Amino acid sequence: MAVEAADFMPDEAVTAGIRKDIERYEAARASAVRRVRWRVPLFVGLVLVAVGLIAWLFNTVADPNEQWFSTPHVFLYVLGFAASILLYFQARRPATRMQQSFRQTLLPIIFGFIRDMRYQHGGRPNSFDRLPREAVGPFNRQSFDDVVSGRYEEFSFELYEAELREGAGKGSTRAFKGVVVAFEAMEPFPGILVATRRTNAVMGFFRGMFASKMQELSSGMPELDAAYEFRSDNVEAARPLVTGRLAQALQWLGETWPDDPARVALNGGDGFLLLPQTKNFFELPDISVPLDYGRHVAPMISDMGAMLATAALVRKIGAKDEAGRSGRA
């Protein structure tokens, strides 16, 4: 199945609203940049003029051989340099304030097609403690970047950037880095079921120790079983999913996210889609760069739509046939 970026874009009416909000933001951004352009040379220039005048006055009482380089002159130059730095940052304050609120202002605009959209930076996601550790392996350090939550179509979700590491300092190893999408399962799974990238024998041994209660299953598809490990603490309930909808979803995921295999986890009423990637998903241009809808905004909307559409598919894995058909997007 061919997957196009346009498949995940909101309709034209929503896109038009986002464009208008971006235009209003762009006007405020351009105004802040213009203020900085005249404030920096003005503030720093005034300091240089003041230092020059005071240094000239010092020359009237200084020894002829020490004019411009006497001890008072040196102290003046040091103070002038420090004042220049202070006033430089003072002059840039409008842009700095706007840069700090850059994401808080833009992301709700960019993702305006998400209902009840909420955004935070660096906070611990509410769903993280429910993420099965078997999906990522052991780790003792975690960090979070941007967190977006809300409603997409008929389900609630929480999407966040996370990096999980095991160990300390340079010797630490990365367990996972990428985007996690947590969502409401259409039908609760009676236990834990994870589908993760197949690892080498050594990593598999340690994962087996870590997930001692989990048993491995097979999807019956050689290519899929070569790429994924399926583990569950409820094999009987997991088997029809692993050989059915979960296998189909992972095949589709292989087309949508071909670089590094996505991971899927079910834990009771919670579902998790883990998409490994090293880039900053919410990366935005510097405040000095004009925001371009086609270059900066549309790809982000498309990526977000693709992730949520994928989550919408994955959440139907455990649904009964009637529920799956009635809830199809």
Phi, psi and omega per residue, in radians:
M1 nan 2.102 3.130
A2 -1.286 2.381 -3.122
V3 -2.030 2.118 -3.137
E4 -1.904 2.602 3.134
A5 -1.045 -0.607 -3.106
A6 -1.125 -0.372 -3.127
D7 -1.127 -0.374 -3.026
F8 -1.934 0.174 3.127
M9 -1.541 2.531 3.057
P10 -1.149 2.949 -3.095
D11 -1.202 3.011 -3.018
E12 -1.108 -0.627 -3.130
A13 -1.123 -0.769 3.113
V14 -1.142 -0.758 3.134
T15 -1.064 -0.705 3.121
A16 -1.090 -0.700 3.101
G17 -1.125 -0.704 3.110
I18 -1.112 -0.736 3.138
R19 -1.068 -0.722 -3.141
K20 -1.136 -0.731 3.109
D21 -1.124 -0.667 3.110
I22 -1.129 -0.695 3.117
E23 -1.083 -0.716 3.102
R24 -1.141 -0.717 3.096
Y25 -1.107 -0.741 -3.089
E26 -1.076 -0.634 3.098
A27 -1.116 -0.742 3.112
A28 -1.168 -0.687 3.124
R29 -1.112 -0.800 -3.130
A30 -1.095 -0.658 3.114
S31 -1.121 -0.736 3.124
A32 -1.129 -0.703 3.129
V33 -1.146 -0.708 3.124
R34 -1.102 -0.694 3.113
R35 -1.082 -0.685 3.137
V36 -1.151 -0.659 -3.070
R37 -1.082 -0.618 3.123
W38 -1.645 -0.440 -3.123
R39 -1.222 -0.715 -3.084
V40 -1.088 -0.953 3.134
P41 -1.126 -0.563 3.138
L42 -1.178 -0.887 -3.095
F43 -1.113 -0.836 -3.117
V44 -1.211 -0.676 3.126
G45 -1.070 -0.695 3.106
L46 -1.086 -0.662 3.106
V47 -1.136 -0.777 -3.123
L48 -1.104 -0.716 3.112
V49 -1.112 -0.767 -3.134
A50 -1.104 -0.744 3.121
V51 -1.097 -0.717 -3.138
G52 -1.116 -0.743 -3.139
L53 -1.148 -0.771 -3.140
I54 -1.149 -0.676 3.114
A55 -1.113 -0.659 3.103
W56 -1.133 -0.699 3.080
L57 -1.117 -0.672 3.103
F58 -1.067 -0.581 -3.109
N59 -1.104 -0.482 -3.097
T60 -1.204 -0.384 3.141
V61 -2.006 -0.082 -3.100
A62 -1.466 2.743 3.034
D63 -1.043 2.399 -3.121
P64 -0.938 -0.557 -3.128
N65 -1.384 -0.153 -3.096
E66 -2.044 0.174 3.136
Q67 -1.036 2.363 -3.098
W68 1.290 -0.243 -3.070
F69 -2.302 0.314 3.103
S70 -1.263 2.968 3.134
T71 -1.014 -0.803 3.086
P72 -1.038 -0.638 3.097
H73 -1.056 -0.793 -3.106
V74 -1.068 -0.803 3.097
F75 -1.047 -0.684 3.123
L76 -1.083 -0.766 -3.128
Y77 -1.129 -0.693 3.121
V78 -1.121 -0.799 3.111
L79 -1.111 -0.699 3.122
G80 -1.104 -0.686 3.109
F81 -1.116 -0.787 3.127
A82 -1.103 -0.724 3.132
A83 -1.141 -0.625 3.129
S84 -1.097 -0.762 3.127
I85 -1.105 -0.785 -3.137
L86 -1.051 -0.811 -3.111
L87 -1.251 -0.479 3.073
Y88 -1.061 -0.844 3.135
F89 -1.211 -0.551 3.070
Q90 -1.140 -0.692 3.135
A91 -1.161 -0.556 -3.121
R92 -1.501 0.046 -3.041
R93 -0.998 -0.745 3.124
P94 -1.000 -0.745 3.135
A95 -1.236 -0.640 3.139
T96 -1.120 -0.774 3.114
R97 -1.070 -0.711 -3.126
M98 -1.216 -0.646 3.117
Q99 -1.093 -0.676 -3.128
Q100 -1.146 -0.564 3.136
S101 -1.728 0.216 -3.064
F102 -0.968 -0.990 -3.089
R103 -1.194 -0.737 -3.134
Q104 -1.057 -0.524 3.135
T105 -1.461 -0.787 -2.984
L106 -1.411 -0.735 -3.026
L107 -1.080 -0.725 3.048
P108 -1.091 -0.504 3.079
I109 -1.249 -0.882 -3.079
I110 -1.063 -0.715 -3.107
F111 -1.778 0.700 -3.138
G112 -1.154 -0.254 3.131
F113 -1.388 -0.098 3.115
I114 -1.591 2.213 3.131
R115 -1.347 2.558 3.119
D116 0.932 0.655 -3.055
M117 -1.165 2.293 3.074
R118 -2.259 2.511 -3.086
Y119 -2.340 2.440 2.987
Q120 -2.545 2.771 -3.111
H121 -2.109 2.155 3.024
G122 1.413 -0.059 3.139
G123 -1.394 2.819 3.112
R124 -1.369 2.126 -3.124
P125 -1.095 2.511 -3.116
N126 -1.090 -0.580 -3.047
S127 -1.509 -0.116 -2.980
F128 -1.087 -0.679 -3.108
D129 -1.163 -0.309 3.127
R130 -1.646 -0.081 3.100
L131 -1.210 2.106 3.137
P132 -1.040 2.198 -3.127
R133 -1.137 -0.377 3.097
E134 -1.112 -0.339 -3.131
A135 -1.348 -0.369 -3.083
V136 -2.163 -0.288 -3.084
G137 1.505 -3.116 -3.080
P138 -1.222 2.484 3.048
F139 -2.706 2.683 3.111
N140 -2.213 0.028 3.084
R141 -2.403 2.426 3.094
Q142 -2.445 2.545 3.065
S143 -2.427 2.553 -3.093
F144 -2.225 2.525 3.123
D145 -1.869 -1.832 -3.093
D146 -1.573 2.474 3.130
V147 -2.229 2.160 3.116
V148 -2.143 2.321 3.088
S149 -2.388 2.809 -3.131
G150 2.844 -2.678 3.117
R151 -2.184 2.346 3.090
Y152 -2.182 2.163 -3.027
E153 0.953 -2.007 -3.026
E154 -1.925 0.233 -3.084
F155 -2.342 2.683 3.076
S156 -1.503 2.651 3.136
F157 -2.601 2.861 2.979
E158 -2.412 2.150 -3.090
L159 -2.097 2.279 -3.094
Y160 -2.614 2.688 3.038
E161 -1.586 2.293 -3.085
A162 -2.438 2.577 2.962
E163 -2.271 2.165 -3.106
L164 -2.050 2.276 -3.079
R165 -2.336 2.638 3.087
E166 -2.023 2.255 -3.117
G167 1.830 -2.961 -3.099
A168 -2.388 2.602 3.055
G169 1.118 -2.616 -3.095
K170 -1.197 -0.350 -3.129
G171 -1.460 0.031 -3.112
S172 -1.292 2.690 3.097
T173 -2.039 2.611 -3.111
R174 -1.555 2.144 3.065
A175 -1.485 -0.651 3.138
F176 -2.869 2.462 2.975
K177 -2.513 2.171 3.140
G178 2.795 -2.649 -3.091
V179 -1.900 2.362 3.051
V180 -1.986 2.267 3.044
V181 -1.983 1.976 3.082
A182 -1.758 2.422 -3.057
F183 -2.639 2.892 3.080
E184 -1.353 2.196 3.071
A185 -1.235 2.487 3.132
M186 -1.157 -0.596 3.089
E187 -2.390 2.117 -3.107
P188 -1.006 2.463 3.072
F189 -1.675 2.291 -3.080
P190 -1.359 1.184 -3.135
G191 2.489 -2.634 -3.140
I192 -2.133 2.360 3.072
L193 -2.387 2.233 3.136
V194 -2.279 2.536 3.008
A195 -2.173 1.968 -3.069
T196 -2.208 2.854 3.106
R197 -1.069 2.353 3.123
R198 -1.179 2.317 -3.090
T199 -1.881 3.070 3.092
N200 -1.266 3.075 -3.035
A201 -1.095 -0.689 -3.110
V202 -1.148 -0.850 3.127
M203 -1.111 -0.647 3.109
G204 -1.103 -0.638 3.106
F205 -1.089 -0.855 -3.140
F206 -1.158 -0.625 3.096
R207 -1.151 -0.652 3.100
G208 -1.101 -0.668 3.087
M209 -1.137 -0.734 -3.095
F210 -1.181 -0.649 -3.088
A211 -1.971 0.986 -3.023
S212 -1.077 -0.486 -3.111
K213 -1.482 -0.121 -3.075
M214 -1.624 2.423 3.096
Q215 -1.941 2.555 -3.112
E216 -1.530 2.522 3.101
L217 -2.171 2.943 3.084
S218 -2.156 2.478 3.114
S219 -1.444 -0.295 -3.078
G220 1.483 0.019 3.098
M221 -1.912 1.931 -3.028
P222 -0.935 -0.776 -3.115
E223 -1.137 -0.711 -3.135
L224 -1.226 -0.716 3.137
D225 -1.199 -0.432 3.077
A226 -1.283 -0.464 -3.098
A227 -1.677 -0.484 -2.997
Y228 -2.187 2.609 2.889
E229 -1.858 2.286 3.083
F230 -1.927 2.167 -3.128
R231 -2.338 2.538 3.126
S232 -2.696 2.704 3.015
D233 -1.695 0.116 3.072
N234 -2.457 1.409 -3.001
V235 -1.091 -0.709 -3.078
E236 -1.093 -0.726 3.135
A237 -1.313 -0.502 -3.068
A238 -1.393 -0.549 -3.002
R239 -0.987 -0.838 -3.138
P240 -1.133 -0.450 3.095
L241 -1.322 -0.764 -3.097
V242 -1.131 -0.610 3.137
T243 -1.582 -0.055 -3.095
G244 -2.128 -1.868 -2.989
R245 -1.133 -0.629 3.141
L246 -1.117 -0.741 3.105
A247 -1.078 -0.737 3.126
Q248 -1.121 -0.730 3.141
A249 -1.118 -0.695 -3.132
L250 -1.205 -0.594 3.059
Q251 -1.109 -0.727 3.093
W252 -1.157 -0.690 3.098
L253 -1.075 -0.596 3.119
G254 -1.069 -0.507 3.080
E255 -1.435 -0.633 -3.051
T256 -1.375 -0.692 -3.117
W257 -2.202 1.312 -2.971
P258 -1.352 -0.321 -2.985
D259 -1.202 -1.036 -3.107
D260 -2.236 2.143 -3.025
P261 -0.915 2.309 3.068
A262 -1.210 2.747 3.098
R263 -2.050 2.609 -3.140
V264 -2.276 2.441 3.096
A265 -2.462 2.428 3.028
L266 -2.100 2.366 3.132
N267 -2.497 1.612 -3.074
G268 1.102 -2.144 -3.128
G269 -1.523 0.053 -3.123
D270 -1.855 2.410 3.030
G271 -2.075 2.623 -3.112
F272 -2.399 2.309 3.031
L273 -2.028 2.075 -3.103
L274 -1.935 2.117 -3.072
L275 -2.034 1.709 -3.122
P276 -1.136 2.324 3.018
Q277 -2.896 2.615 -3.073
T278 -1.687 -0.337 -3.098
K279 -1.320 2.761 3.046
N280 -1.378 1.933 -3.054
F281 -1.088 -0.653 -3.081
F282 -1.676 0.447 -3.078
E283 -1.132 2.277 -3.141
L284 -2.193 2.702 -3.119
P285 -1.208 2.840 3.077
D286 -1.073 2.737 -3.094
I287 -1.021 -0.449 -3.111
S288 -1.390 -0.194 -3.088
V289 -1.678 2.202 3.090
P290 -1.014 2.375 -3.119
L291 -1.405 2.092 -3.119
D292 -1.870 2.175 -3.072
Y293 -1.049 -0.840 -3.073
G294 -1.157 -0.677 -3.055
R295 -1.518 -0.641 -3.025
H296 -1.848 -0.643 -2.965
V297 -1.661 -0.884 -3.071
A298 -0.980 -0.762 3.119
P299 -1.086 -0.615 3.134
M300 -1.193 -0.722 3.094
I301 -1.096 -0.748 -3.140
S302 -1.093 -0.760 3.124
D303 -1.108 -0.770 3.119
M304 -1.094 -0.780 3.120
G305 -1.069 -0.695 3.126
A306 -1.111 -0.740 3.140
M307 -1.128 -0.766 -3.111
L308 -1.251 -0.625 3.079
A309 -1.151 -0.638 3.087
T310 -1.164 -0.739 3.086
A311 -1.081 -0.677 3.118
A312 -1.072 -0.614 3.094
L313 -1.265 -0.797 -3.070
V314 -1.134 -0.605 -3.086
R315 -1.175 -0.232 3.124
K316 -1.555 0.028 -3.051
I317 -0.980 -0.827 -3.063
G318 -1.610 0.087 -3.061
A319 -1.326 2.610 3.026
K320 -1.174 2.757 -3.065
D321 -0.962 -0.726 -3.125
E322 -1.124 -0.753 -3.130
A323 -1.172 -0.664 -3.114
G324 -1.118 -0.688 -3.135
R325 -1.254 -0.708 -3.090
S326 -1.263 -0.431 -3.101
G327 -1.696 0.110 -3.079
R328 -1.146 2.350 -3.097
A329 -1.276 nan nan
